[in-house]
């Protein structure tokens, strides 16, 4: 699967640094950022995807991001990347991963996607402006989306590209 066009567009505007790809799966975005010169850490609960990262410059961590304890406490990255993943209980901790003057690049499904198929559970669908509200005044919103799309398949996509202020 190719990287998201929206994520790719914003990735190309960033200065290489450290990136964490949350719920990275097979790494379509982790590999994009590695190709752009970033130091990438890919995190996923599925240990079977670890083999995809062997013999690459990408560090893979097999972590459960939905347990009672947030496994990434105290870490910060220049870019925090999330695609097609939403777990609200740890959203505040995820936001804390963004280093000062770092960026959050987050894209997933939005409320209304149930018209097109899965995911249809509202627990996995962002509300319009939900991420912007969660970021508050500590971030500058550079781009925000909440729209029905047809490519690559019909869906409601929601996302935010934001920079943490000093």
Secondary structure as UniProt FT lines:
FT   HELIX           5..11
FT   TURN            12..13
FT   STRAND          18..22
FT   TURN            25..26
FT   HELIX           28..35
FT   TURN            36..37
FT   STRAND          39..44
FT   HELIX           47..49
FT   HELIX           50..53
FT   TURN            54..55
FT   STRAND          59..62
FT   TURN            65..66
FT   TURN            71..74
FT   STRAND          77..83
FT   HELIX           88..90
FT   HELIX           91..95
FT   TURN            96..97
FT   STRAND          98..110
FT   TURN            111..112
FT   HELIX           113..115
FT   HELIX           122..124
FT   TURN            128..129
FT   HELIX           130..135
FT   HELIX           136..138
FT   STRAND          139..149
FT   STRAND          155..164
//
